[in-house]
Amino acid sequence: MIANLFGDFVKGRNYSHFSTKVQQGIELHRKIDTYFDQHHAVMNLKLMLYKDLPKVGGVAVDLFFDHLLAKYWEDHHIIDYYEYLNDFYAYRSELEIELSTDFINFISIFRERKWLDHYPTSFGLEKSCQGVSSRISFPNQLSHAPEIFYQNEEVIKKVFDQYMLEAVNFFSIKNEFNY
């Protein structure tokens, strides 16, 4: 759980100085990102949203899918969403000692504020989009993405469902991480 999340904090291709488990988490994170970016239905959705969300359509779709996964969690996981989150927030790993200070600070705030608790809600989607928008180095429309989501929710949900089905099958077949 921790090593996969850490993948966003690692730049470049040289991460061989990390333990095998952390390397596997980084690799899984990158493989999921690559699969997402190259998925035909996701690419078409990004194109559809480009006019309203130039340069940040991909980020918006990622946030939309996070929201939909949380909202429809029971369709994809046998453990209750909030039970899963409580386990995640409480989980501590010996791997954390080798992770960057930035990440440790991030994960501490993440746990303390229980950010994922809000992901299934409209409020959570809005806060996620605003938060990510404020961290992007160029002017962007991401803070307005929830409006675009609600206008296109049916289409976005359909693409999400297709993506999830295909991604689960893809990663089940190609599971080389033994998690």
C-alpha positions as CSV (number, residue, x, y, z in Angstrom):
1,M,0.0,0.0,0.0
2,I,2.7,2.5,1.0
3,A,5.3,1.6,-1.7
4,N,2.7,1.9,-4.5
5,L,1.5,5.3,-3.3
6,F,5.2,6.4,-3.0
7,G,5.4,5.9,-6.8
8,D,4.2,9.5,-7.4
9,F,7.1,10.8,-5.4
10,V,9.9,9.1,-7.3
11,K,11.3,10.8,-10.3
12,G,13.4,9.2,-13.0
13,R,14.3,5.6,-13.8
14,N,17.0,5.0,-11.2
15,Y,15.3,3.8,-8.0
16,S,17.5,0.8,-7.5
17,H,18.7,2.1,-4.1
18,F,15.3,1.2,-2.6
19,S,14.4,-2.2,-1.3
20,T,12.8,-4.7,-3.6
21,K,9.4,-4.2,-2.1
22,V,9.6,-0.4,-2.7
23,Q,10.8,-1.0,-6.2
24,Q,7.9,-3.3,-6.9
25,G,5.5,-0.7,-5.6
26,I,7.0,2.0,-7.8
27,E,6.9,-0.3,-10.8
28,L,3.2,-1.3,-10.1
29,H,2.3,2.4,-9.8
30,R,4.0,3.2,-13.1
31,K,2.4,0.2,-14.9
32,I,-1.0,1.3,-13.7
33,D,-0.3,4.8,-14.8
34,T,0.9,3.6,-18.2
35,Y,-2.1,1.3,-18.7
36,F,-4.4,4.2,-17.8
37,D,-2.7,6.6,-20.2
38,Q,-2.8,4.1,-23.1
39,H,-6.3,2.7,-22.5
40,H,-8.3,3.5,-25.7
41,A,-11.5,4.5,-23.9
42,V,-9.6,6.7,-21.4
43,M,-7.8,8.4,-24.3
44,N,-11.1,9.1,-26.1
45,L,-12.5,10.5,-22.9
46,K,-9.6,12.8,-22.4
47,L,-10.0,14.1,-26.0
48,M,-13.7,14.6,-25.4
49,L,-12.9,16.7,-22.3
50,Y,-10.0,18.7,-23.8
51,K,-12.1,21.7,-24.9
52,D,-13.3,22.3,-21.3
53,L,-10.1,21.1,-19.5
54,P,-7.2,21.8,-21.8
55,K,-3.8,20.4,-20.6
56,V,-5.4,18.9,-17.4
57,G,-8.0,16.5,-19.0
58,G,-5.9,13.5,-18.0
59,V,-5.5,14.7,-14.4
60,A,-9.2,15.3,-14.3
61,V,-10.1,11.8,-15.6
62,D,-7.7,10.3,-13.0
63,L,-9.5,12.3,-10.2
64,F,-12.9,11.4,-11.7
65,F,-12.0,7.7,-11.6
66,D,-10.7,8.0,-8.0
67,H,-14.1,9.5,-7.1
68,L,-16.0,6.8,-8.9
69,L,-13.9,4.0,-7.5
70,A,-14.6,5.3,-4.0
71,K,-18.3,5.9,-4.7
72,Y,-18.8,2.4,-6.2
73,W,-16.2,0.7,-4.0
74,E,-18.5,-2.2,-3.2
75,D,-18.6,-3.2,-6.8
76,H,-14.8,-3.8,-6.8
77,H,-13.8,-4.9,-3.3
78,I,-15.2,-7.2,-0.7
79,I,-14.1,-5.1,2.3
80,D,-16.3,-2.1,3.2
81,Y,-14.7,1.2,2.0
82,Y,-14.4,2.8,5.4
83,E,-13.1,-0.3,7.0
84,Y,-10.5,-0.6,4.3
85,L,-9.5,3.1,4.8
86,N,-9.3,2.7,8.6
87,D,-6.9,-0.3,8.1
88,F,-4.9,1.8,5.6
89,Y,-4.7,4.8,7.9
90,A,-3.6,2.6,10.8
91,Y,-1.1,0.6,8.7
92,R,2.6,1.3,9.3
93,S,5.3,-0.3,7.3
94,E,9.0,-0.9,8.0
95,L,9.5,0.4,4.4
96,E,8.6,3.9,5.6
97,I,12.1,4.5,7.0
98,E,13.6,4.4,3.5
99,L,11.1,6.9,1.9
100,S,11.6,10.6,1.4
101,T,10.8,13.2,4.0
102,D,8.3,14.8,1.6
103,F,6.4,11.6,1.3
104,I,6.5,10.9,5.0
105,N,5.1,14.4,5.7
106,F,2.4,13.8,3.0
107,I,1.4,10.4,4.3
108,S,1.2,11.7,7.8
109,I,-1.2,14.5,6.8
110,F,-3.0,12.1,4.5
111,R,-3.7,9.8,7.5
112,E,-4.4,12.5,10.0
113,R,-7.0,14.3,7.8
114,K,-8.4,11.1,6.4
115,W,-8.5,12.6,2.9
116,L,-9.9,9.5,1.3
117,D,-13.0,9.5,3.5
118,H,-14.4,12.2,1.3
119,Y,-13.6,10.7,-2.1
120,P,-17.1,9.2,-2.7
121,T,-18.8,12.6,-2.1
122,S,-19.2,15.6,-4.3
123,F,-17.3,17.6,-1.6
124,G,-14.4,15.2,-2.0
125,L,-14.3,15.5,-5.8
126,E,-14.4,19.3,-5.5
127,K,-11.6,19.4,-2.8
128,S,-9.4,17.0,-4.8
129,C,-9.7,19.0,-8.0
130,Q,-9.1,22.3,-6.1
131,G,-6.1,20.8,-4.3
132,V,-4.4,19.4,-7.4
133,S,-5.2,22.5,-9.4
134,S,-3.4,24.7,-6.8
135,R,-0.3,22.5,-7.1
136,I,-0.1,22.7,-10.9
137,S,2.6,25.2,-12.0
138,F,0.5,26.8,-14.8
139,P,-3.0,28.4,-14.9
140,N,-5.6,25.6,-15.4
141,Q,-9.3,24.8,-15.3
142,L,-9.0,21.8,-13.0
143,S,-10.9,23.5,-10.2
144,H,-13.9,23.6,-12.6
145,A,-13.6,19.9,-13.4
146,P,-16.4,18.8,-11.0
147,E,-18.9,20.9,-13.2
148,I,-17.6,19.0,-16.3
149,F,-17.9,15.7,-14.4
150,Y,-21.6,16.3,-13.5
151,Q,-22.4,17.4,-17.1
152,N,-20.8,14.2,-18.5
153,E,-21.3,11.8,-15.5
154,E,-23.1,9.1,-17.5
155,V,-20.4,8.9,-20.2
156,I,-17.6,9.1,-17.6
157,K,-19.1,6.3,-15.5
158,K,-19.5,4.1,-18.6
159,V,-15.8,4.6,-19.5
160,F,-14.8,4.0,-15.9
161,D,-16.7,0.7,-15.8
162,Q,-15.1,-0.4,-19.0
163,Y,-11.7,0.6,-17.8
164,M,-12.1,-1.1,-14.4
165,L,-13.2,-4.4,-16.0
166,E,-10.4,-4.4,-18.5
167,A,-7.7,-3.2,-16.0
168,V,-8.7,-5.8,-13.4
169,N,-8.4,-8.5,-16.0
170,F,-5.1,-7.1,-17.4
171,F,-3.5,-6.9,-14.0
172,S,-4.9,-10.2,-12.8
173,I,-3.4,-12.0,-15.8
174,K,-0.1,-10.1,-15.6
175,N,0.3,-10.2,-11.8
176,E,4.0,-10.5,-11.3
177,F,4.0,-8.8,-7.9
178,N,2.4,-11.5,-5.7
179,Y,0.5,-9.1,-3.5
